[in-house]
């Protein structure tokens, strides 16, 4: 595929949430909330496809964090390459923050 090939593939499979800026994958989504697509050879996670299409190769040893916490978002501005340890720490912080906000609103 050319560099433009993957971008067009992604653009044709998203709905943009104008409020959040998330590019929501509109095709295949797993039960755990992650989206997947096709890289031309095999099925793979859509956020990884998007990162590579718009930002370049994922550095060895790093994983992709969704800064927006939306697992089927593929907006490259919402994706960051981080270590697995950093991703785990961020996930815990995001979960705790969301839980605290829900408690403050009386939702839990």
C-alpha distance (Angstrom), angle and dihedral (degrees) to the residues before:
residue distance angle dihedral
X1 . . .
X2 3.78 . .
X3 3.80 121.1 .
X4 3.83 89.1 -101.4
X5 3.81 92.0 48.3
X6 3.81 96.0 71.9
X7 3.82 92.4 42.6
X8 3.78 92.5 54.7
X9 3.81 89.7 44.8
X10 3.81 88.9 55.9
X11 3.82 96.3 42.7
X12 3.81 89.8 53.9
X13 3.83 92.2 54.6
X14 3.80 104.2 47.2
X15 3.77 140.5 85.4
X16 3.79 113.9 -155.5
X17 3.78 118.0 -134.8
X18 3.80 101.1 -145.9
X19 3.80 92.2 -162.7
X20 3.81 97.3 54.7
X21 3.79 101.5 20.6
X22 3.79 90.3 -126.5
X23 3.78 116.9 149.8
X24 3.79 98.1 -142.4
X25 3.79 115.5 -153.5
X26 3.79 106.8 -123.4
X27 3.79 98.7 -167.0
X28 3.80 131.8 56.7
X29 3.80 115.9 3.4
X30 3.79 123.8 177.1
X31 3.83 122.1 -132.9
X32 3.83 88.9 -103.1
X33 3.82 90.2 60.1
X34 3.80 99.1 -106.2
X35 3.79 117.2 128.7
X36 3.74 124.2 -136.8
X37 3.76 136.0 -161.8
X38 3.77 141.6 165.8
X39 3.79 124.8 -84.1
X40 3.79 93.3 -165.3
X41 3.80 93.5 -91.9
X42 3.79 107.1 42.0
X43 3.77 146.7 -2.5
X44 3.80 113.0 -82.3
X45 3.79 141.3 164.0
X46 3.80 111.2 -73.7
X47 3.81 95.5 -139.2
X48 3.79 89.6 57.1
X49 3.82 90.1 49.6
X50 3.80 89.7 51.1
X51 3.79 94.0 47.4
X52 3.78 91.8 51.6
X53 3.81 94.0 43.3
X54 3.79 94.7 51.8
X55 3.82 105.6 24.6
X56 3.79 105.8 24.1
X57 3.79 134.4 -114.5
X58 3.79 119.2 -9.3
X59 3.80 106.4 -111.3
X60 3.80 113.5 -110.1
X61 3.79 112.8 -92.4
X62 3.81 94.7 19.1
X63 3.77 131.7 108.2
X64 3.81 130.2 -156.8
X65 3.79 119.9 -102.0
X66 3.80 122.1 -158.4
X67 3.80 102.9 -135.6
X68 3.82 88.8 -167.0
X69 3.84 92.4 51.8
X70 3.83 91.0 -128.7
X71 3.79 107.1 128.1
X72 3.81 96.2 -157.6
X73 3.82 94.1 47.1
X74 3.81 112.5 114.4
X75 3.82 99.5 179.3
X76 3.81 103.4 135.5
X77 3.82 89.4 -144.9
X78 3.82 87.8 61.5
X79 3.82 93.7 50.8
X80 3.79 127.5 82.4
X81 3.79 132.2 177.4
X82 3.81 109.7 -125.1
X83 3.78 139.0 155.0
X84 3.80 118.0 -86.8
X85 3.80 89.0 -112.4
X86 3.82 92.3 53.4
X87 3.80 90.8 47.2
X88 3.82 90.6 52.8
X89 3.81 92.5 48.3
X90 3.79 91.8 48.4
X91 3.80 91.9 47.7
X92 3.80 90.6 53.8
X93 3.81 91.9 48.1
X94 3.81 92.4 48.0
X95 3.81 91.2 48.6
X96 3.81 92.5 48.9
X97 3.80 91.9 46.8
X98 3.82 92.5 49.7
X99 3.81 90.9 47.1
X100 3.81 91.7 49.9
X101 3.82 91.9 48.6
X102 3.82 90.4 50.1
X103 3.81 90.7 50.5
X104 3.81 91.2 49.5
X105 3.81 89.7 52.1
X106 3.80 90.4 47.6
X107 3.79 93.2 -114.8
X108 3.77 98.1 128.0
